[in-house]
Amino acid sequence: MSPLDPFLDLLRKGATLSESESTRCLTTIFTQSCSEKSIIELLDQLQQRGETVEELVGFSRAMRANWIPVPNSSHAIDICGTGGSGKIRFNVSTATAFVLASLNVPVAKHGNRGSKAPNGSFDFLEALDVPFQHTPDTLIQLLEDTHLCFIFARQHHPAVKSVAQARQTLQKRTIFNKIGPLSNPASVDYQIIGTPSLEDGRRLAKAAQTLGTTCTWVIVGANGLDELSTTGESHILKVTPGSIIEDRVSPEALGLPLRSESDIVGGTAKENAALFKTLIKTNQIDHPISELIRLNTAAALTCSGHTDSIQDGLKRAKNAIESGAVWNFFLHYQAAAKKAVTTL
């Protein structure tokens, strides 16, 4: 008999898990000896039916109860997608973090390596020669000194090791992809969450509201991207404690050219890193990837209250890149992150 049988029995009958049942379920996986077979069945059942808001919230609460926290950083913003677009993409959210911090906006970026290919946000950082395996105290100091820190999910969620083999065996997105952005150990007040599905976006918006936020924007990009896109109209679900407002935005309405998907395709982490450094070192603002970075920077600036509109945010992001401020900041942060490692 598996410790997960009570939860599996409910799912086999077509029932959903309540918030408290979901929390107990994941806590059971984290604290008891559950077979890989039972974990795979549980994750597969949830994924095939589609995780409810209560299940997202309950699993997130269990994640939060078992994380290694980064205290005193709630004033920051996180920019994190759920992935799952199936596209070869540029690491927009991580690039955006550097632009935001160069504008003195505090960013506590939560993320991981790629699950299927080495092209996730922390593969990108490694290719940029930016260290990220720091202690919580060092992360707090980096955030205070530079307005930026990168929180490596594998380091701060050690309990998730218990599902690693099952997730690898399944070889598809599970609830853990969706709750990743809801499980930032910095407990940030502001957040941009990207997801490729509007249905998932609405559930994530309600889950973020239930878990508590000052302002979260859940973004469903055009053509199934998990970030604001320049290839067409994107959806934004603007979440505050008292409301969830759905909005739409198109590049043309913001004065940006409409791009094709081939214009913004990404590459390997090394290729993306090389392109990012070229763009910010040479102050390129009209490259399609620069436009994508500027657009998502503008969304984060507006969500966090640093600008009144995406249009204003676009101007600030343009100035940061064009003036060389982003390149100078990148060099400064790289040096600070390396120094922090040597002093651990």
HUCOR-V208069 format. One record per residue. N is the residue number from 1. RES is the residue in one small letter. PSI is psi in whole degrees, -180 to 180 (none if undefined). BURIAL is + if it has 16 or more other ideal C-beta (glycine too) atoms within 10 Angstrom, else -. Layout:
N&RES&PSI&BURIAL + N&RES&PSI&BURIAL
This chain:
1&m&135&- + 2&s&144&+ + 3&p&-18&- + 4&l&-4&+ + 5&d&-42&- + 6&p&-35&- + 7&f&-39&+ + 8&l&-38&- + 9&d&-41&- + 10&l&-46&+ + 11&l&-38&+ + 12&r&-28&- + 13&k&0&- + 14&g&8&- + 15&a&161&- + 16&t&161&+ + 17&l&139&+ + 18&s&172&- + 19&e&-46&+ + 20&s&-38&- + 21&e&-39&+ + 22&s&-42&+ + 23&t&-45&+ + 24&r&-37&+ + 25&c&-53&+ + 26&l&-35&+ + 27&t&-38&+ + 28&t&-44&+ + 29&i&-40&+ + 30&f&-30&+ + 31&t&-12&- + 32&q&166&- + 33&s&98&- + 34&c&138&+ + 35&s&151&- + 36&e&-38&- + 37&k&-44&- + 38&s&-36&+ + 39&i&-43&+ + 40&i&-45&+ + 41&e&-43&+ + 42&l&-50&+ + 43&l&-38&+ + 44&d&-41&- + 45&q&-46&- + 46&l&-44&+ + 47&q&-42&+ + 48&q&-38&- + 49&r&-29&- + 50&g&118&- + 51&e&136&+ + 52&t&168&+ + 53&v&-44&+ + 54&e&-39&+ + 55&e&-40&+ + 56&l&-45&+ + 57&v&-45&+ + 58&g&-44&+ + 59&f&-39&+ + 60&s&-39&+ + 61&r&-38&+ + 62&a&-39&+ + 63&m&-46&+ + 64&r&-32&+ + 65&a&-17&- + 66&n&9&+ + 67&w&165&+ + 68&i&108&- + 69&p&159&- + 70&v&93&+ + 71&p&169&- + 72&n&32&- + 73&s&16&+ + 74&s&-19&- + 75&h&-8&- + 76&a&173&+ + 77&i&149&+ + 78&d&145&+ + 79&i&109&+ + 80&c&131&+ + 81&g&164&+ + 82&t&-11&+ + 83&g&-165&+ + 84&g&5&+ + 85&s&-21&+ + 86&g&9&- + 87&k&154&- + 88&i&110&- + 89&r&159&+ + 90&f&153&+ + 91&n&73&+ + 92&v&-46&+ + 93&s&-37&+ + 94&t&-41&+ + 95&a&-41&+ + 96&t&-37&+ + 97&a&-40&+ + 98&f&-40&+ + 99&v&-45&+ + 100&l&-47&+ + 101&a&-32&+ + 102&s&-20&+ + 103&l&14&+ + 104&n&27&- + 105&v&121&+ + 106&p&129&+ + 107&v&125&+ + 108&a&89&+ + 109&k&120&+ + 110&h&138&+ + 111&g&-170&+ + 112&n&179&+ + 113&r&166&+ + 114&g&142&+ + 115&s&-33&+ + 116&k&-31&- + 117&a&152&- + 118&p&62&- + 119&n&25&+ + 120&g&-179&+ + 121&s&-35&+ + 122&f&-19&+ + 123&d&-39&+ + 124&f&-46&+ + 125&l&-42&+ + 126&e&-41&+ + 127&a&-26&+ + 128&l&-2&+ + 129&d&44&- + 130&v&109&+ + 131&p&149&+ + 132&f&-6&+ + 133&q&83&- + 134&h&160&+ + 135&t&161&- + 136&p&-41&+ + 137&d&-39&- + 138&t&-38&+ + 139&l&-43&+ + 140&i&-42&+ + 141&q&-42&+ + 142&l&-42&+ + 143&l&-41&+ + 144&e&-40&- + 145&d&-34&- + 146&t&-7&+ + 147&h&16&+ + 148&l&139&+ + 149&c&152&+ + 150&f&122&+ + 151&i&110&+ + 152&f&115&+ + 153&a&-41&+ + 154&r&-29&- + 155&q&-31&+ + 156&h&-5&+ + 157&h&64&+ + 158&p&-27&- + 159&a&-23&+ + 160&v&-13&+ + 161&k&-28&- + 162&s&-14&+ + 163&v&2&+ + 164&a&-47&- + 165&q&-40&- + 166&a&-42&+ + 167&r&-39&+ + 168&q&-39&- + 169&t&-40&- + 170&l&-37&- + 171&q&39&- + 172&k&169&- + 173&r&142&+ + 174&t&-176&+ + 175&i&-25&+ + 176&f&-31&+ + 177&n&-39&+ + 178&k&-34&+ + 179&i&-5&+ + 180&g&-52&+ + 181&p&-22&+ + 182&l&3&+ + 183&s&36&+ + 184&n&119&+ + 185&p&-8&+ + 186&a&-8&+ + 187&s&51&+ + 188&v&148&+ + 189&d&-25&+ + 190&y&144&+ + 191&q&142&+ + 192&i&120&+ + 193&i&122&+ + 194&g&142&+ + 195&t&147&+ + 196&p&-8&+ + 197&s&131&+ + 198&l&-36&- + 199&e&-47&- + 200&d&-37&+ + 201&g&-43&+ + 202&r&-37&+ + 203&r&-42&+ + 204&l&-37&+ + 205&a&-46&+ + 206&k&-38&+ + 207&a&-43&+ + 208&a&-40&+ + 209&q&-42&+ + 210&t&-40&+ + 211&l&-22&+ + 212&g&124&- + 213&t&151&+ + 214&t&-48&+ + 215&c&127&+ + 216&t&134&+ + 217&w&121&+ + 218&v&122&+ + 219&i&130&+ + 220&v&105&+ + 221&g&159&+ + 222&a&146&+ + 223&n&31&- + 224&g&22&+ + 225&l&155&+ + 226&d&44&+ + 227&e&164&+ + 228&l&135&+ + 229&s&151&+ + 230&t&9&+ + 231&t&2&+ + 232&g&-167&+ + 233&e&133&+ + 234&s&154&+ + 235&h&141&+ + 236&i&125&+ + 237&l&109&+ + 238&k&113&+ + 239&v&126&+ + 240&t&173&- + 241&p&-30&- + 242&g&-3&- + 243&s&159&- + 244&i&112&- + 245&i&127&- + 246&e&134&- + 247&d&166&- + 248&r&151&- + 249&v&140&+ + 250&s&151&- + 251&p&-38&+ + 252&e&-40&- + 253&a&-21&- + 254&l&4&+ + 255&g&15&- + 256&l&149&+ + 257&p&147&- + 258&l&123&- + 259&r&158&+ + 260&s&163&- + 261&e&-33&+ + 262&s&-22&- + 263&d&-28&- + 264&i&16&+ + 265&v&146&- + 266&g&-168&+ + 267&g&-149&- + 268&t&169&+ + 269&a&-40&+ + 270&k&-41&- + 271&e&-43&- + 272&n&-40&+ + 273&a&-43&+ + 274&a&-41&- + 275&l&-44&+ + 276&f&-46&+ + 277&k&-38&+ + 278&t&-46&- + 279&l&-44&+ + 280&i&-26&+ + 281&k&-35&- + 282&t&8&- + 283&n&39&- + 284&q&122&- + 285&i&-15&+ + 286&d&0&- + 287&h&142&+ + 288&p&-36&+ + 289&i&-37&+ + 290&s&-40&+ + 291&e&-41&+ + 292&l&-43&+ + 293&i&-45&+ + 294&r&-43&+ + 295&l&-44&+ + 296&n&-29&+ + 297&t&-43&+ + 298&a&-40&+ + 299&a&-44&+ + 300&a&-39&+ + 301&l&-39&+ + 302&t&-43&+ + 303&c&-41&+ + 304&s&2&+ + 305&g&14&- + 306&h&-14&+ + 307&t&161&+ + 308&d&-18&- + 309&s&162&- + 310&i&-37&+ + 311&q&-46&- + 312&d&-39&- + 313&g&-37&+ + 314&l&-40&+ + 315&k&-44&- + 316&r&-41&+ + 317&a&-40&+ + 318&k&-46&+ + 319&n&-38&- + 320&a&-42&+ + 321&i&-46&+ + 322&e&-33&- + 323&s&-11&- + 324&g&1&- + 325&a&-35&+ + 326&v&-43&+ + 327&w&-46&+ + 328&n&-40&- + 329&f&-43&+ + 330&f&-47&+ + 331&l&-41&- + 332&h&-45&- + 333&y&-41&+ + 334&q&-45&+ + 335&a&-41&- + 336&a&-41&+ + 337&a&-37&+ + 338&k&-41&- + 339&k&-39&- + 340&a&-35&+ + 341&v&-42&- + 342&t&-19&- + 343&t&3&- + 344&l&none&-
